[in-house]
Amino acid sequence: MTTWATVSSRMAVLIRTAGVVVCVLALELSAHGTVSAEPAATTMTVHPGQRTGAIHAELVGSNEPVEMAETVKDASDPLMRRLSPSWVRTFAHFDLTFDGRPNYDCATGAWDSGPLDRENAHIRAQGAQPVVVVGYAPTCLNGAQPGQPVLAASPMEHADRWNSLVATMAAHEIADGVRTFEVWNEPDTSLMFSPIAYPELYADTVGVLEDAAAAAGVHIEVGGPALAVGDDPLVAEPFLAFVAARGLPLDFVSWHWYSELICLSSCPTPTPGTFADQVRRMRAMVARYPALHPKLWISEWNLGSAGDSRVGEPYGGAYAASALMRMQQAGLDRACIFLTAGDPGLAMIQDSGTRPGPQYEVMAFWRALGPIQVASDITDGQEQITALASTDDAGRVTVLLTNFMPSGNSAGRTTTVRLDDGNYQWTEAVIDAAHNGDISATGAGRSATLTMTANTTALLTFTPRR
């Protein structure tokens, strides 16, 4: 779940933390479709005149893994630019070695900004703003004991040197236009590091970041804690209480969520509805501290933390579409999917960054939505079809639908989408076994009917006829 760790290192940390291999079952009570000879029928009625709020554009974001080859990044940059991601998350790379040379020289205290500069250049080539994760600490500062993962150890045993390193990085990055910093990554992966040590690290690090911003005469965003295991109250609660008591800046509170955390054999049934559950619980925790008004940010998310080949199939697209709609429903402010390209088990862009996959096309569908959500009603199938409708000031209506079926045991559902007024031309774009976001049907009128087989995602666009 880190941007640089191998699957084995992720598993090792979680095993060390919990003493067992963790397999998270995302709890959601929902009824899934059953096998039937004929597709069942669903009707969705859209009310374009009933506006219910804004579509959250900043749910389109990603992580930029440092281990991705430069050739893959070069190939994927133009494709990502087409998506216009709001944010791309990367690391300060204090702890890594590039071309055989540590990025931080423990003897001299020199930090090489080159790797992060290259990451930021790719992020800007994608049309996004970088989010720099301040961590992990270099070996000589992290206080790790022999055999202890570096990500599990706090650098506060060497606070002066850590703060000096952060100050150097912050001055350089602020001068380079970076305005958003996330303090550390997944502190809850080690009981030796959190929840006691993390708040102190946050306080020191944020103080240095804010001083650098003040010296440059700019405003920055700071936040954390980028929790590994969702809205973990054992870490989130003490952190929020500490920040509120100290009056520390907290522009956003961040965490990670995967329906499959670590699975060695059988995995839990993915339930995208848990994204909404996570947002509601985190908002409730924040609400206990009236002085805090952070944005809510899931800064890593996908189907599985260690990868799942189904993300490259319509299954992965339907999961992502359902998850985004649940995030929207719960009012999440920002999200960054993990990853962008290169890893077939987590790739939005496949074939070394050259071919958009289903999750990419789902993000493109999200970008095609109008800026304003409108009311809609579903009959006979709301437990199976997840849908969202939007409009714009020109009267164009867009409807995103998905039939995410984790078990794949549905014969499909014939779905009719009706608008309660107007006269339109419409198009239907589909992600399924035969299509990857391309238009599969067109028509006229204020209704359209399509068959939503298991793990199909569709975007209907109704354009007013003048």
Secondary structure as UniProt FT lines:
FT   HELIX           7..18
FT   STRAND          40..54
FT   HELIX           57..59
FT   STRAND          61..63
FT   TURN            66..67
FT   HELIX           70..83
FT   STRAND          87..91
FT   TURN            94..95
FT   STRAND          97..98
FT   TURN            99..100
FT   STRAND          101..102
FT   TURN            106..108
FT   HELIX           114..125
FT   TURN            126..127
FT   STRAND          129..134
FT   TURN            139..141
FT   TURN            146..147
FT   HELIX           150..152
FT   HELIX           155..158
FT   HELIX           159..175
FT   TURN            176..177
FT   STRAND          180..183
FT   HELIX           187..189
FT   TURN            191..196
FT   HELIX           197..216
FT   STRAND          221..227
FT   HELIX           233..246
FT   STRAND          252..260
FT   TURN            272..273
FT   HELIX           274..287
FT   TURN            290..291
FT   STRAND          295..304
FT   TURN            305..306
FT   HELIX           309..312
FT   HELIX           314..330
FT   STRAND          334..337
FT   TURN            344..346
FT   STRAND          349..350
FT   TURN            351..354
FT   STRAND          355..356
FT   HELIX           358..368
FT   STRAND          372..379
FT   TURN            382..384
FT   STRAND          386..391
FT   TURN            393..394
FT   STRAND          397..402
FT   TURN            406..407
FT   STRAND          413..419
FT   STRAND          424..431
FT   STRAND          436..444
FT   STRAND          447..452
FT   TURN            454..455
FT   STRAND          457..464
//
